[in-house]
Amino acid sequence: MPAGPVPGPYAGRTDDRQPDSPQAERSRGPLRTALSGLTTRGRSFLAAGVAAAVCAYLLGQPELLRVGLLLAALPVVCVLVLHRTRHRVAGSRRLSPARVPARAEARVHLRIDNISRLHTGLLMLQDRVPYVLGPRPRFVLDRVEPGGRREVSYKVRSDLRGQYPLGPLQLRLTDPFGMCELTRAFSTHDTLTVVPPTEPLPAVRLTGDASGYGEGRQRSLAHAGDDDIIPRGYRHGDDLRRVHWRSTARYGQLMVRREEQPQQARAIVLLDARRSAYLGSGPDSAFEWAVSAAASVCLHLLERGYAVRLLTDAGSATPEGSTGDSSDTAGMLLDALAVLDHSQSSSLAPAYDALRGGTPGSEGLLVAFLGELDEEQALTLARMRQRTTRALAFTTAPSEQGQTAEPPALQALRAGGWQVLPGGAGLSLPGLWQEAGRSTAEGVGR
């Protein structure tokens, strides 16, 4: 995104939080603001010059006085020249890509354009980035000719998903002797979205697939001009063989038949985000595995032609995405998962309430990623199963060593019609997905 021109000795606006913002300049005065930019070298020269001048006056040494005045005048002249130099510099930032999986690198491209008629001095460029993305990048740019440009880039990487602000971009202008430097900041920020890592899943046959896959095709009325079962008025270009004579006689005008068309398959991906349902934290925790697995399933189902909806235990959900623009839908789902955090909810009832409005079987395929469950939550999930054509659950709760019998909650889940597979960190989601497809082919899907 363009960052805009640089203020102060440059043009444009600054970030109001910077110490040398326009408000600060008006309160302190432009010359005082410039004097505050003296470097350690400039302050040392000024102090040495003043001290030499005082000593020369006290000792009556005119030669030492001239040396002191020269030492004191040099940083002051540098300040005046730097302050009166009027440069116009524009900057921009471009992310490649703007949405990157966790543990993958993204490159940030910075571009500086000199849009004034003067050469710039030595420029020191610095961009602000959160510490989780790496060290703060700094660059030194040589003089930029009028109308010239400079381009630099740096890499960022995060092990944690989320949205991270980049900017504002800062420039420091210095004089050739290093006596003074002025810092100005652009006002524009950009956002880098770190999404959960995903894995490609094998193409398996699941109940509720779109046309050509499985048995879960549903019917609905098509839009105007398409076929469906209700007769409609004749339109220019309609095939006369589709004239419905009984309706024509009834309504007194020419009516044509419309036939049924298969409706797009629907799927819901349920992600249990209850804090009490997971142990541990960090990139290798069970919860992060569930988030990444949910993202992988969402993208896979979108590629297969599903209208995908993301649902959490708290009942919040993304709008149902269709294949009309699957890339936009995939981006929306990944953005939602990038910022998803643990919820304080202790029940899955809000998720069930989000499905209660539909008729039994109307929600198509339901894929759930669950933490630790009790029997009450299992009964809630069993009621959710009645709203779908098929329900598949991946549980991430650790199994106790030496335990031979399945926990009662999972038994209740299977009794409610769910197919249950173990999940969690270290397990391959593509392998589990393949196993779910084999169970469907063998007619064992629950």
Protein Blocks (a to p, Z undefined) as FASTA:
>chain_A
ZZbjaehjlgcdddfkbmkbfklmmmnopklmmmmmpcfklmmmmmmmmmmmmmmmmnop
aklmmmmmmmmmmmmmmmmmmmmpccddddddddddfbdcehiacddddddddfbfbdcd
dddddddddfklopcdddddddddehiacddddddddfbgcdddedddddddddfkopac
cddddfbdcddddddddddddddddehiaehiajkbccddddehiacfbdcdddehiafk
lpcfklmmmnopacdddddddddddddddddfbfklpgcedjkbmklmmmmmmmmmmmmm
mmnopacddddfkopacddddfklmmlmmmmmmmmmmmgccdfbfbfklmmmmmmmpceh
klopaddddddddfklmmmmmmmmmmpmbdcdddfbdcdehiabdcfklmmmmmnopacd
dedehiafklmmmmmmmmmmnopaZZ
